[in-house]
């Protein structure tokens, strides 16, 4: 039984090394805050580019109005 486990580790040494390395790099980048920075940048993109301005002179711009920014709320109830 132990021999099979050791053989498995020897045959998949590169695979396991890459997996553990990727996990360590991802944990380090999360600890440093790289993913928080990227998430904030995507929030900025979504609010300023996709949604468009809500006030100001660009709020009445016809190019933003023609995009079709209507919002539909749907409620699903089990009752």
N, C-alpha and C positions, 0 to 999 in steps of 0.2 A: 504494500500500500504506500509506504513512504517512498519507495523507489519510483513509483508512478508519479508522485507529486514532484520529486526532484527532477525526473525526466521531463515533466511538463514545464517546469521553470527553465530548464536548460534549452528546451526547444523554442520557447517563447520569450527568451530573455530580452530581445530587442523590442518586441511588442509591449511587454510589461514596462520596460524602461521608458519608452516613449509615452505610455499612458501615465505613469507616475510623474514623469517630467512635465507633461502638459497640465496635470492636476496641480503640481507645485507652482508652475508659472501662473496659472489662472488664480490660485489663492493669493499669490504675491501681488498680482495686478489689482485684485479686489481690495487687498489690504492697503495698497498705496492710494487707491481711489480713482484709478483710470476709468473704471466702468461708471462711476458716479459722474465724472466729467462728460463722458459720452452720452449718458442719459440726459443730462441737463442740456447738452447741445441738441439732442433730438427733440426735447420739449420746445426749445427756442425755434427750431425749424418748423415744428408742427403749428405753433401758435402764430408765428409771423409770416410764414410762407403759405401753408396750407389753408389756414383759417382766414387770414387776412386781417386788416385792422378793423376795430369796432368803432373807433372814434377818429376824428380828424378829417382832413380834406380827402384822404385816400379811402375813407369809409364809403363815400358815394361814388367812387371810381367805377366806371361801367365794366372794366375788365374783371374786377373782383365780383361784381354782382352777376355777371354772366357765367361764372363758374358753377353756379347752382349749389349754394351753401345751405340749403334747407336741411333742417334736422328733424328726424322722425323718432319719436319715443314709442317703444312698443313694450307693453307689459304682458308677461306670460304668467298666468296663475293656474295652479293645479286644481282649484276648486271648481 
